[in-house]
Amino acid sequence: MIKKAVLAATCAAIVLSFSSAAYAQCGGASWYGPGFHGKKAASGQTFNENAMTAAHRSLPFGTKVQVTDQRTGKSIQVTINDRGPFHGKRIIDLSKAAANELGFRNRGVTSVCIAAI
């Protein structure tokens, strides 16, 4: 009986290690919107700067991500629908709406931790 429980736990850990649910990363965040609003995102969707979306270099399109601002502790949820950022060590580009929700739009950049949900 114990062997089955250990095997089940091991299998679950392996599955989680390959899923986006096990993904976490910390780094810089920026935002974008003006100039891209209404244009096609890398996912093929029309980019809407007023939607809670984001660009990430490698997470699959449609992945839901919790973004937590390290300065304030405030968290939001966004959906990955584009590729980027392509500047420095930033790990995520948030839509204008998402930057407003986190409260860093006027600063332009902030430090965040992201976790796939």
N, CA and C atoms as a LAMMPS dump frame, in Angstrom:
ITEM: TIMESTEP
0
ITEM: NUMBER OF ATOMS
351
ITEM: BOX BOUNDS ff ff ff
-5.0000000000000000e+02 5.0000000000000000e+02
-5.0000000000000000e+02 5.0000000000000000e+02
-5.0000000000000000e+02 5.0000000000000000e+02
ITEM: ATOMS id mol type element x y z
1 1 1 N 0.82 -1.187 0
2 1 2 C 0 0 0
3 1 3 C 0.87 1.258 0
4 2 1 N 1.92 1.273 0.792
5 2 2 C 2.812 2.431 0.852
6 2 3 C 3.51 2.62 -0.492
7 3 1 N 3.888 1.529 -1.158
8 3 2 C 4.549 1.632 -2.458
9 3 3 C 3.636 2.308 -3.474
10 4 1 N 2.336 1.997 -3.453
11 4 2 C 1.393 2.624 -4.377
12 4 3 C 1.289 4.126 -4.111
13 5 1 N 1.268 4.517 -2.835
14 5 2 C 1.176 5.929 -2.484
15 5 3 C 2.424 6.679 -2.932
16 6 1 N 3.586 6.063 -2.734
17 6 2 C 4.849 6.681 -3.151
18 6 3 C 4.889 6.79 -4.67
19 7 1 N 4.466 5.756 -5.354
20 7 2 C 4.441 5.765 -6.817
21 7 3 C 3.491 6.855 -7.33
22 8 1 N 2.324 6.962 -6.719
23 8 2 C 1.354 7.973 -7.127
24 8 3 C 1.912 9.377 -6.904
25 9 1 N 2.557 9.608 -5.769
26 9 2 C 3.137 10.92 -5.471
27 9 3 C 4.264 11.242 -6.442
28 10 1 N 5.078 10.245 -6.77
29 10 2 C 6.178 10.44 -7.714
30 10 3 C 5.634 10.789 -9.097
31 11 1 N 4.611 10.065 -9.529
32 11 2 C 4 10.343 -10.839
33 11 3 C 3.418 11.75 -10.878
34 12 1 N 2.748 12.154 -9.808
35 12 2 C 2.171 13.497 -9.746
36 12 3 C 3.259 14.557 -9.829
37 13 1 N 4.36 14.346 -9.129
38 13 2 C 5.469 15.306 -9.152
39 13 3 C 6.066 15.417 -10.552
40 14 1 N 6.178 14.298 -11.248
41 14 2 C 6.729 14.307 -12.606
42 14 3 C 5.796 15.063 -13.544
43 15 1 N 4.503 14.79 -13.452
44 15 2 C 3.536 15.48 -14.302
45 15 3 C 3.573 16.977 -14.046
46 16 1 N 3.583 17.377 -12.778
47 16 2 C 3.62 18.797 -12.449
48 16 3 C 4.895 19.468 -12.931
49 17 1 N 5.995 18.744 -12.929
50 17 2 C 7.258 19.345 -13.353
51 17 3 C 7.247 19.68 -14.84
52 18 1 N 6.385 19.013 -15.613
53 18 2 C 6.298 19.284 -17.042
54 18 3 C 5.133 20.198 -17.396
55 19 1 N 4.308 20.565 -16.435
56 19 2 C 3.162 21.425 -16.722
57 19 3 C 3.509 22.876 -16.433
58 20 1 N 2.701 23.79 -16.985
59 20 2 C 2.941 25.208 -16.736
60 20 3 C 2.625 25.567 -15.287
61 21 1 N 1.89 24.712 -14.57
62 21 2 C 1.545 25.004 -13.18
63 21 3 C 2.778 25.077 -12.297
64 22 1 N 3.864 24.447 -12.718
65 22 2 C 5.082 24.439 -11.919
66 22 3 C 6.001 25.608 -12.283
67 23 1 N 5.563 26.491 -13.164
68 23 2 C 6.406 27.562 -13.656
69 23 3 C 6.378 28.772 -12.729
70 24 1 N 7.549 29.294 -12.386
71 24 2 C 7.654 30.532 -11.606
72 24 3 C 8.931 31.255 -12.022
73 25 1 N 8.884 32.593 -11.988
74 25 2 C 10.019 33.401 -12.426
75 25 3 C 9.895 34.789 -11.817
76 26 1 N 11.011 35.408 -11.491
77 26 2 C 11.016 36.785 -10.992
78 26 3 C 11.939 37.631 -11.856
79 27 1 N 11.568 38.886 -12.044
80 27 2 C 12.387 39.786 -12.842
81 27 3 C 11.637 41.064 -13.155
82 28 1 N 12.088 41.753 -14.186
83 28 2 C 11.49 43.031 -14.555
84 28 3 C 10.238 42.876 -15.39
85 29 1 N 9.34 43.84 -15.238
86 29 2 C 8.124 43.911 -16.039
87 29 3 C 7.991 45.308 -16.614
88 30 1 N 7.489 45.37 -17.824
89 30 2 C 7.175 46.633 -18.469
90 30 3 C 5.763 46.508 -19.017
91 31 1 N 5.294 47.547 -19.685
92 31 2 C 3.951 47.473 -20.256
93 31 3 C 3.966 48.054 -21.656
94 32 1 N 2.945 47.666 -22.426
95 32 2 C 2.798 48.201 -23.775
96 32 3 C 1.329 48.32 -24.116
97 33 1 N 1.034 49.075 -25.124
98 33 2 C -0.352 49.294 -25.511
99 33 3 C -0.444 50.22 -26.695
100 34 1 N -0.245 51.537 -26.465
101 34 2 C -0.347 52.483 -27.572
102 34 3 C 0.595 52.079 -28.712
103 35 1 N 0.09 52.135 -29.907
104 35 2 C 0.891 51.733 -31.065
105 35 3 C 0.68 50.28 -31.437
106 36 1 N 0.225 49.455 -30.501
107 36 2 C -0.036 48.038 -30.778
108 36 3 C -1.524 47.721 -30.713
109 37 1 N -2.319 48.606 -30.094
110 37 2 C -3.75 48.373 -29.921
111 37 3 C -4.416 48.157 -31.286
112 38 1 N -5.148 47.042 -31.397
113 38 2 C -5.846 46.729 -32.645
114 38 3 C -5.035 45.935 -33.635
115 39 1 N -3.748 45.751 -33.387
116 39 2 C -2.9 44.964 -34.28
117 39 3 C -2.872 43.505 -33.821
118 40 1 N -2.399 42.629 -34.67
119 40 2 C -2.332 41.206 -34.34
120 40 3 C -1.195 40.931 -33.368
121 41 1 N -1.52 40.188 -32.316
122 41 2 C -0.503 39.687 -31.384
123 41 3 C 0.085 38.419 -31.991
124 42 1 N 1.159 37.93 -31.423
125 42 2 C 1.81 36.722 -31.929
126 42 3 C 0.884 35.511 -31.911
127 43 1 N -0.102 35.523 -31.025
128 43 2 C -1.051 34.416 -30.926
129 43 3 C -2.074 34.424 -32.056
130 44 1 N -2.144 35.518 -32.797
131 44 2 C -3.153 35.671 -33.837
132 44 3 C -4.349 36.481 -33.37
133 45 1 N -4.469 36.697 -32.061
134 45 2 C -5.545 37.522 -31.52
135 45 3 C -5.26 38.995 -31.814
136 46 1 N -6.314 39.779 -31.823
137 46 2 C -6.153 41.216 -31.936
138 46 3 C -5.773 41.754 -30.564
139 47 1 N -4.679 42.503 -30.501
140 47 2 C -4.215 43.027 -29.229
141 47 3 C -5.158 44.122 -28.744
142 48 1 N -5.545 44.02 -27.483
143 48 2 C -6.405 45.006 -26.841
144 48 3 C -5.688 45.507 -25.599
145 49 1 N -5.262 46.754 -25.622
146 49 2 C -4.513 47.308 -24.482
147 49 3 C -5.363 47.393 -23.216
148 50 1 N -6.679 47.248 -23.35
149 50 2 C -7.579 47.323 -22.201
150 50 3 C -7.934 45.953 -21.633
151 51 1 N -7.352 44.9 -22.176
152 51 2 C -7.58 43.542 -21.685
153 51 3 C -6.443 43.15 -20.739
154 52 1 N -6.711 42.172 -19.895
155 52 2 C -5.701 41.708 -18.933
156 52 3 C -4.861 40.613 -19.602
157 53 1 N -3.924 41.064 -20.442
158 53 2 C -3.076 40.151 -21.202
159 53 3 C -1.614 40.524 -21.015
160 54 1 N -0.746 39.647 -21.543
161 54 2 C 0.693 39.889 -21.411
162 54 3 C 1.461 39.161 -22.506
163 55 1 N 2.696 39.6 -22.673
164 55 2 C 3.632 38.957 -23.589
165 55 3 C 4.723 38.286 -22.764
166 56 1 N 5.065 37.063 -23.145
167 56 2 C 6.145 36.314 -22.498
168 56 3 C 6.933 35.621 -23.599
169 57 1 N 8.225 35.412 -23.384
170 57 2 C 9.065 34.834 -24.426
171 57 3 C 8.749 33.379 -24.745
172 58 1 N 8.319 32.592 -23.752
173 58 2 C 8.197 31.155 -24.017
174 58 3 C 6.942 30.467 -23.506
175 59 1 N 6.208 31.045 -22.578
176 59 2 C 5.015 30.366 -22.068
177 59 3 C 3.992 30.203 -23.193
178 60 1 N 3.283 29.086 -23.208
179 60 2 C 2.288 28.858 -24.271
180 60 3 C 1.175 29.91 -24.242
181 61 1 N 0.688 30.263 -25.427
182 61 2 C -0.437 31.182 -25.518
183 61 3 C -1.62 30.58 -24.767
184 62 1 N -2.339 31.434 -24.062
185 62 2 C -3.48 30.982 -23.283
186 62 3 C -3.147 30.667 -21.837
187 63 1 N -1.853 30.627 -21.495
188 63 2 C -1.453 30.351 -20.116
189 63 3 C -1.899 31.499 -19.218
190 64 1 N -2.543 31.163 -18.116
191 64 2 C -2.943 32.154 -17.114
192 64 3 C -1.779 32.302 -16.142
193 65 1 N -1.423 33.542 -15.851
194 65 2 C -0.268 33.831 -15.01
195 65 3 C -0.669 34.793 -13.902
196 66 1 N -0.25 34.49 -12.687
197 66 2 C -0.407 35.437 -11.582
198 66 3 C 0.857 36.282 -11.542
199 67 1 N 0.676 37.582 -11.577
200 67 2 C 1.792 38.532 -11.559
201 67 3 C 1.717 39.299 -10.246
202 68 1 N 2.806 39.247 -9.464
203 68 2 C 2.851 39.943 -8.169
204 68 3 C 3.946 40.996 -8.2
205 69 1 N 3.564 42.24 -7.943
206 69 2 C 4.524 43.344 -7.88
207 69 3 C 5.322 43.197 -6.59
208 70 1 N 6.634 43.088 -6.691
209 70 2 C 7.479 42.885 -5.517
210 70 3 C 7.53 44.121 -4.617
211 71 1 N 7.282 45.289 -5.17
212 71 2 C 7.311 46.522 -4.359
213 71 3 C 6.09 46.633 -3.465
214 72 1 N 4.912 46.26 -4.011
215 72 2 C 3.654 46.501 -3.298
216 72 3 C 2.98 45.237 -2.791
217 73 1 N 3.331 44.088 -3.349
218 73 2 C 2.673 42.837 -2.989
219 73 3 C 1.353 42.624 -3.702
220 74 1 N 0.924 43.58 -4.514
221 74 2 C -0.341 43.464 -5.242
222 74 3 C -0.202 42.433 -6.357
223 75 1 N -1.265 41.617 -6.543
224 75 2 C -1.266 40.57 -7.565
225 75 3 C -2.439 40.733 -8.517
226 76 1 N -2.194 40.348 -9.762
227 76 2 C -3.233 40.312 -10.783
228 76 3 C -3.085 39.016 -11.575
229 77 1 N -4.098 38.716 -12.373
230 77 2 C -4.03 37.554 -13.263
231 77 3 C -4.137 38.048 -14.699
232 78 1 N -3.243 37.534 -15.545
233 78 2 C -3.259 37.874 -16.971
234 78 3 C -3.173 36.597 -17.798
235 79 1 N -3.495 36.726 -19.076
236 79 2 C -3.396 35.613 -20.01
237 79 3 C -2.315 35.939 -21.029
238 80 1 N -1.42 34.987 -21.279
239 80 2 C -0.348 35.185 -22.269
240 80 3 C -0.945 35.08 -23.672
241 81 1 N -0.766 36.148 -24.474
242 81 2 C -1.253 36.107 -25.852
243 81 3 C -0.279 36.732 -26.847
244 82 1 N 0.94 37.03 -26.387
245 82 2 C 1.915 37.664 -27.268
246 82 3 C 3.32 37.249 -26.853
247 83 1 N 4.308 37.578 -27.671
248 83 2 C 5.713 37.281 -27.381
249 83 3 C 6.449 38.557 -27.013
250 84 1 N 7.413 38.415 -26.137
251 84 2 C 8.198 39.54 -25.652
252 84 3 C 8.434 39.331 -24.176
253 85 1 N 9.001 40.23 -23.47
254 85 2 C 9.611 41.462 -23.964
255 85 3 C 10.972 41.179 -24.597
256 86 1 N 11.409 42.109 -25.395
257 86 2 C 12.688 41.96 -26.081
258 86 3 C 13.634 43.075 -25.681
259 87 1 N 13.599 43.417 -24.398
260 87 2 C 14.442 44.493 -23.878
261 87 3 C 15.096 44.044 -22.577
262 88 1 N 16.393 44.025 -22.558
263 88 2 C 17.139 43.737 -21.331
264 88 3 C 16.731 42.442 -20.645
265 89 1 N 16.61 42.507 -19.334
266 89 2 C 16.32 41.313 -18.539
267 89 3 C 14.858 41.259 -18.106
268 90 1 N 14 41.98 -18.785
269 90 2 C 12.582 41.933 -18.445
270 90 3 C 12.01 40.56 -18.788
271 91 1 N 11.092 40.108 -17.96
272 91 2 C 10.534 38.766 -18.152
273 91 3 C 9.109 38.773 -18.681
274 92 1 N 8.417 39.911 -18.578
275 92 2 C 7.032 39.981 -19.022
276 92 3 C 6.697 41.407 -19.429
277 93 1 N 5.885 41.524 -20.464
278 93 2 C 5.326 42.796 -20.914
279 93 3 C 3.83 42.723 -20.663
280 94 1 N 3.31 43.623 -19.86
281 94 2 C 1.894 43.619 -19.519
282 94 3 C 1.133 44.621 -20.379
283 95 1 N -0.135 44.35 -20.591
284 95 2 C -0.982 45.321 -21.291
285 95 3 C -1.114 46.578 -20.429
286 96 1 N -1.573 47.655 -21.049
287 96 2 C -1.776 48.906 -20.313
288 96 3 C -2.739 48.697 -19.145
289 97 1 N -3.809 47.928 -19.372
290 97 2 C -4.789 47.667 -18.304
291 97 3 C -4.147 46.939 -17.135
292 98 1 N -3.297 45.955 -17.421
293 98 2 C -2.633 45.2 -16.359
294 98 3 C -1.665 46.086 -15.585
295 99 1 N -0.936 46.954 -16.287
296 99 2 C -0.019 47.884 -15.611
297 99 3 C -0.796 48.848 -14.725
298 100 1 N -1.963 49.288 -15.189
299 100 2 C -2.813 50.15 -14.36
300 100 3 C -3.246 49.431 -13.092
301 101 1 N -3.666 48.178 -13.226
302 101 2 C -4.128 47.405 -12.07
303 101 3 C -3.016 47.22 -11.037
304 102 1 N -1.789 46.989 -11.513
305 102 2 C -0.664 46.829 -10.581
306 102 3 C -0.176 48.174 -10.052
307 103 1 N -0.511 49.249 -10.746
308 103 2 C -0.154 50.578 -10.271
309 103 3 C 1.232 51.066 -10.657
310 104 1 N 1.81 50.511 -11.732
311 104 2 C 3.152 50.968 -12.118
312 104 3 C 3.193 51.647 -13.488
313 105 1 N 2.044 51.905 -14.079
314 105 2 C 2.036 52.467 -15.431
315 105 3 C 2.842 53.745 -15.538
316 106 1 N 2.724 54.638 -14.578
317 106 2 C 3.466 55.907 -14.651
318 106 3 C 4.975 55.71 -14.527
319 107 1 N 5.401 54.69 -13.786
320 107 2 C 6.837 54.401 -13.646
321 107 3 C 7.381 53.704 -14.89
322 108 1 N 6.546 52.93 -15.566
323 108 2 C 6.968 52.241 -16.787
324 108 3 C 7.467 50.838 -16.566
325 109 1 N 8.197 50.609 -15.501
326 109 2 C 8.725 49.272 -15.19
327 109 3 C 8.595 49 -13.703
328 110 1 N 8.612 47.729 -13.342
329 110 2 C 8.59 47.326 -11.95
330 110 3 C 9.206 45.943 -11.85
331 111 1 N 9.423 45.472 -10.648
332 111 2 C 9.926 44.119 -10.397
333 111 3 C 8.744 43.238 -10
334 112 1 N 8.655 42.073 -10.629
335 112 2 C 7.537 41.166 -10.369
336 112 3 C 8.011 39.728 -10.206
337 113 1 N 7.144 38.926 -9.66
338 113 2 C 7.274 37.478 -9.72
339 113 3 C 6.033 36.977 -10.428
340 114 1 N 6.223 36.015 -11.314
341 114 2 C 5.096 35.461 -12.055
342 114 3 C 5.032 33.961 -11.778
343 115 1 N 3.815 33.45 -11.763
344 115 2 C 3.599 32.014 -11.57
345 115 3 C 2.429 31.597 -12.438
346 116 1 N 2.622 30.545 -13.214
347 116 2 C 1.534 30.013 -14.024
348 116 3 C 0.506 29.405 -13.095
349 117 1 N -0.752 29.635 -13.406
350 117 2 C -1.844 29.15 -12.579
351 117 3 C -2.413 27.886 -13.195
